[in-house]
């Protein structure tokens, strides 16, 4: 199971900043998170960057036991 880390809007939508989600790939983890947290959460994921263990990741990248999958929404600053 992957450790899911959520930030900013996706954290608010899920109601947590950390969870554990089963999946063999990044896409599997995404699907599990969408199923758990609903459509509003899923819509936010479309704007997020995904990182696995601190490195940029793609949907077909493998995820192993204890890997950290982070969803980082865009941020604005000034």
C-alpha positions in Angstrom: 0.0 0.0 0.0 1.2 3.5 -0.9 1.2 6.4 1.6 -0.9 9.1 0.0 0.1 12.7 0.8 -2.3 15.5 0.0 -1.8 19.3 0.1 -3.8 22.5 -0.1 -7.2 22.1 -1.9 -7.0 18.3 -2.3 -6.2 18.0 1.4 -9.3 20.0 2.2 -11.5 18.0 -0.2 -10.3 14.7 1.3 -10.5 15.9 4.9 -7.0 14.5 5.6 -3.4 15.2 4.6 -2.3 11.5 4.7 -3.9 8.1 4.0 -2.9 4.7 2.8 -4.2 3.5 -0.6 -3.6 0.2 -2.4 -2.4 0.2 -5.9 0.4 -1.2 -8.2 0.7 2.0 -10.3 0.2 5.7 -9.8 -3.1 5.4 -11.8 -4.3 2.6 -9.4 -3.6 4.9 -6.4 -5.4 7.7 -8.1 -8.4 5.5 -8.8 -8.5 4.3 -5.2 -8.3 7.9 -3.9 -11.1 9.0 -6.2 -13.3 6.1 -5.1 -12.6 6.9 -1.4 -13.1 10.7 -1.5 -15.6 11.3 -4.3 -16.1 13.3 -7.5 -15.2 16.7 -6.1 -11.8 15.4 -5.0 -11.3 13.6 -8.3 -12.0 16.8 -10.2 -9.2 18.5 -8.3 -6.7 15.8 -9.2 -6.8 16.8 -12.8 -4.8 19.9 -11.9 -2.3 18.3 -9.7 1.2 17.2 -10.2 2.0 13.7 -8.9 5.3 12.8 -7.2 6.5 9.4 -6.0 9.1 9.5 -3.3 10.0 13.0 -4.1 10.3 12.5 -7.9 7.9 13.5 -10.7 5.7 10.6 -11.7 3.4 9.4 -14.4 0.2 7.3 -14.3 1.9 4.0 -15.4 4.8 4.4 -12.9 4.9 1.5 -10.4 4.2 2.1 -6.8 5.6 -0.3 -4.1 4.8 -1.0 -0.5 5.4 2.1 1.6 6.1 4.5 -1.4 4.9 8.0 -0.8 2.6 9.3 -3.5 2.0 13.1 -3.3 -0.6 15.2 -5.1 0.5 18.8 -5.4 -2.1 21.3 -6.7 -1.0 24.4 -8.5 -0.2 27.3 -6.1 -0.2 31.0 -6.7 1.8 33.6 -5.0 2.7 37.1 -5.1 
